[in-house]
Amino acid sequence: RDGDRIYAVIKGLGSASDGRSQSIYAPRAEGQARALRRAYQDAGIEPHSIELVEAHGTGTRVGDQVEFRALCDVFAGSGAQPHQCALGSVKSNIGHTKAAAGAAGLFKAAMALHHKVLPPTIKVDAPNPKLELERSAFYLNTQARPWIRDDSHPRRAGVSAFGFGGSNFHVVLEEYVGPGRKAGKLRTLSNELVVLHGRDGAEVAAKARRW
C-alpha cells in the first residue's frame, strides 16, 4: 500500500517464559517448544512446511542440545520428514551480538527468503554427535545453495531468539509472492556465464565438479 520494498512476510510470533524454573542461565526445552508451538499456531501453518530454521545456536553443549530437543519435539509432532529442514545460526558467521542477536537472525532469514538461497553455517565440520542429526528432520547447511522447492506453498523459515531468564521467542517468516513492490536483488559487479550440458543430472554434476 505504501510502496515499500518487501523482503519477507512475518506470519506469526510466539513467546514463552520459564524464568521461575532453575536459574537465569539454564535453558529449558519445554519453554522453548511452547514458544515454537505458539508461533506456528499464530501463523496458521504446520512446522513441517518450514525448510529453514535460524536457531539461537550459541554453540554451547548444554544450550544447543536443549534447543535441538525442543525443535525435534515440535517438528516430529507435526509429521516432518527426515532431513527436510536446513538448520543454522548466524552466530557462526558474525559472533553473538547479544541484544541484537534476534535481529541478526531475522535479517538473515528474510534475505534467504528474498534471494531464494539457503545460507551457510560455518565452523560445524564436526557437529556434536549427541544431537543425533541423522535421526532428525534437520541437517546442517554448510554451503550456500539455491533454495529449490515446488509451488505447493511459499518458502518458509523460522527464527529463534532465547534470552537470559527463560525469555523464549520464535518468529515464522514466509517469502513474499504478492503483487506489491518487491525489493531488488543483490548484484555483483560483473557476471560470467558458464554453460555445462550432459545426458542427465549426474553427468552435468560430474562436469561441474571437474570444472
C-alpha positions in Angstrom: 0.0 0.0 0.0 2.8 2.4 0.9 5.1 1.4 -1.9 7.6 0.0 0.5 10.1 -2.7 -0.7 9.0 -6.1 0.7 11.7 -8.7 1.6 9.6 -11.2 3.5 6.3 -11.5 5.5 6.1 -12.1 9.2 3.4 -14.8 9.6 3.4 -15.5 13.3 5.2 -14.9 16.6 5.3 -17.0 19.7 6.8 -16.4 23.2 7.1 -18.2 26.5 8.8 -17.5 29.8 10.2 -20.2 32.1 12.3 -17.8 34.3 10.9 -19.2 37.5 12.3 -22.7 36.9 16.1 -23.2 37.5 18.4 -20.2 37.0 18.7 -17.3 34.6 21.3 -19.3 32.6 19.6 -22.6 32.4 17.6 -23.1 29.2 14.5 -25.4 29.2 13.3 -27.4 26.2 9.7 -27.2 27.4 9.6 -23.4 27.4 11.3 -23.2 24.0 8.9 -25.7 22.5 6.0 -23.8 23.9 7.2 -20.6 22.1 7.6 -22.5 18.9 4.1 -24.1 19.0 2.6 -20.7 19.8 4.4 -19.1 16.8 3.1 -21.8 14.3 -0.4 -21.6 15.8 -0.3 -17.8 15.4 0.9 -18.2 11.8 -1.7 -20.8 11.0 0.8 -23.2 9.4 2.4 -26.5 10.4 6.1 -26.8 11.3 6.6 -29.5 8.7 6.2 -26.8 6.0 9.4 -25.0 7.3 12.6 -25.6 5.3 15.0 -23.3 7.1 15.4 -22.7 10.9 17.7 -20.0 12.1 18.5 -21.3 15.6 19.5 -19.3 18.6 22.6 -21.6 18.4 25.1 -20.2 20.8 27.4 -23.1 20.3 27.3 -24.3 24.0 27.0 -28.0 24.7 24.0 -27.7 27.0 22.2 -24.9 25.2 22.4 -26.4 21.7 21.2 -29.8 23.0 18.3 -28.3 24.8 17.3 -26.2 21.8 17.7 -29.1 19.4 15.5 -31.3 21.6 12.8 -28.6 21.6 12.9 -28.3 17.8 12.8 -32.1 17.3 9.8 -32.4 19.6 7.8 -29.7 17.7 8.8 -30.8 14.2 8.4 -34.5 14.7 5.0 -33.9 16.2 3.8 -32.2 13.0 5.0 -35.0 10.7 8.2 -33.5 9.4 10.3 -35.8 7.2 13.9 -36.7 7.8 16.4 -34.1 6.8 13.8 -31.8 5.3 14.9 -28.6 7.1 18.2 -26.7 7.0 19.4 -25.7 10.4 22.0 -23.0 11.1 22.9 -20.0 13.2 24.3 -16.6 12.0 26.4 -16.6 15.2 28.8 -18.8 13.4 29.4 -16.0 10.9 29.4 -12.9 13.0 29.5 -14.0 16.6 27.0 -13.4 19.4 25.6 -9.9 19.1 23.8 -10.2 22.5 20.7 -8.0 22.5 20.8 -7.7 18.7 21.2 -11.5 18.1 17.5 -11.9 17.3 17.5 -9.1 14.8 20.6 -10.5 13.1 18.9 -13.9 12.8 15.7 -12.3 11.5 17.7 -10.3 8.9 19.5 -13.5 7.7 16.2 -15.4 7.3 14.4 -12.6 5.5 17.3 -12.3 3.0 17.4 -16.0 2.5 13.7 -16.0 1.6 14.1 -12.9 -0.6 17.0 -14.3 -2.6 15.8 -17.9 -2.5 19.1 -19.1 -1.2 19.9 -21.4 1.8 22.8 -19.6 3.6 25.7 -21.5 5.0 26.6 -22.0 8.7 30.3 -22.2 9.1 32.7 -24.0 11.6 30.4 -27.0 12.0 32.5 -29.7 10.3 32.2 -31.9 13.3 28.8 -31.4 14.9 28.0 -32.7 18.4 27.2 -36.4 17.9 24.9 -36.3 20.9 22.4 -34.3 18.7 21.9 -37.4 16.5 21.2 -35.2 13.5 20.9 -38.2 11.2 17.7 -39.3 13.1 16.0 -35.9 12.9 14.1 -33.6 10.5 17.2 -31.3 10.3 20.5 -31.1 8.5 23.3 -28.5 8.9 23.6 -26.5 5.8 27.3 -25.6 5.4 27.3 -24.2 1.8 25.2 -21.5 0.2 22.9 -23.2 -2.4 19.7 -22.4 -4.3 16.5 -22.8 -2.3 14.6 -25.0 -4.7 11.1 -26.3 -4.0 7.7 -26.9 -5.6 4.9 -24.4 -5.7 2.6 -26.1 -3.1 3.3 -23.2 -0.7 5.8 -20.3 -0.4 9.2 -20.7 1.1 9.1 -20.5 4.9 11.6 -20.1 7.7 11.6 -20.0 11.5 13.8 -17.8 13.7 14.5 -18.4 17.4 15.9 -16.0 19.9 16.2 -17.0 23.5 17.4 -14.7 26.3 18.5 -14.9 29.9 15.9 -15.9 32.4 14.0 -18.2 30.1 12.7 -15.5 27.7 11.9 -17.5 24.6 10.8 -16.1 21.2 10.2 -17.7 17.8 9.0 -15.9 14.6 7.7 -17.5 11.4 8.6 -15.9 8.1 7.3 -16.5 4.6 8.6 -15.3 1.2 6.5 -12.5 -0.4 4.7 -13.6 -3.6 2.1 -10.9 -3.8 1.6 -8.1 -6.3 3.4 -5.4 -4.2 6.8 -3.9 -4.8 9.5 -6.4 -4.3 13.0 -5.4 -3.1 15.8 -5.6 -5.7 18.2 -8.5 -5.8 21.8 -8.2 -4.8 24.0 -7.7 -7.8 27.7 -8.4 -8.3 30.0 -6.0 -10.2 30.4 -8.5 -13.1 28.9 -11.7 -14.3 30.1 -14.6 -16.4 28.1 -17.4 -17.9 29.4 -21.0 -17.8 27.3 -23.5 -19.8 27.5 -27.2 -18.9 25.4 -29.9 -20.5 25.1 -33.7 -20.3 22.7 -36.6 -20.9 21.5 -36.5 -17.3 21.9 -34.7 -14.0 24.8 -37.0 -12.8 26.8 -36.2 -15.9 26.3 -32.4 -15.5 27.2 -32.6 -11.8 30.4 -34.5 -12.7 31.3 -31.9 -15.3 30.7 -29.1 -12.8 32.9 -30.7 -10.2 35.7 -31.2 -12.8 35.3 -27.6 -13.9 
